[in-house]
Structures are given as structure tokens and as C-alpha cells.
Amino acid sequence: MARALGLVLILAALGLGLLDWRESGGQFATLHLRSIDTLWRDVNSASVADARAWVEAMFPDWIWDPAITTALRIPLAPLLLVLGLLLAVRRKKRRRPYR
């Protein structure tokens, strides 16, 4: 199951990377990778404001800025690729045969 999820994440990373490359005009010099924050705001920008209000109400102010905002600036395609590779090459524990 973990390997299948890893392959799905790898395919999603490749798809996002190709989409970002296409949006940059096919130029690697001007390649701008989409961040988690950008994707989240594209999908539902109101929920970003709601999440910020909730985090600032529940935790100290410094948790949102700089901690969470820094994490949200991570490029999405490389993150998905690394997580997918970690899941895809994960080894199962071998069970010892019963004697």
C-alpha cells in the first residue's frame, strides 16, 4: 500500500513539475515552482485566512509567522517527489519463520 501511494505521489510531482515548466514558457532559466501556499490559495483562499485565525487563536503568534509560513513556501513538486521516493523504496520488515 505504501509503495502504491509513493508511486502516486511521484506521478503527482512529475505532473506538477511539468505544469510549472509549461507555465514558465518551457524555459528552465525562468522556472518558478509552485509552493504549497500557492496551491492552497488557488484551491480555496478563504480557508487560508480561516486557518491563520485558528492557529493564532490557539497558539502563540510566532507559530504562524515565521514557522507555518516558511513551511508553506516549500516548493510542492520536489516535496511530493521526495515523499513519494521515500514511500516507494521503503523496505518491509522480514518476519522470522516460526521454528
Secondary structure, 3 states (H helix, E strand, C coil): CHHHHHHHHHHHHHHHHHHHHHHCCCCCCCCCCCEHHHHHHHHHHHHHHHHHHHHHHHCCHHHHHHHHHHHHCCEHHHHHHHHHHHHHCCCCCCCCCCC
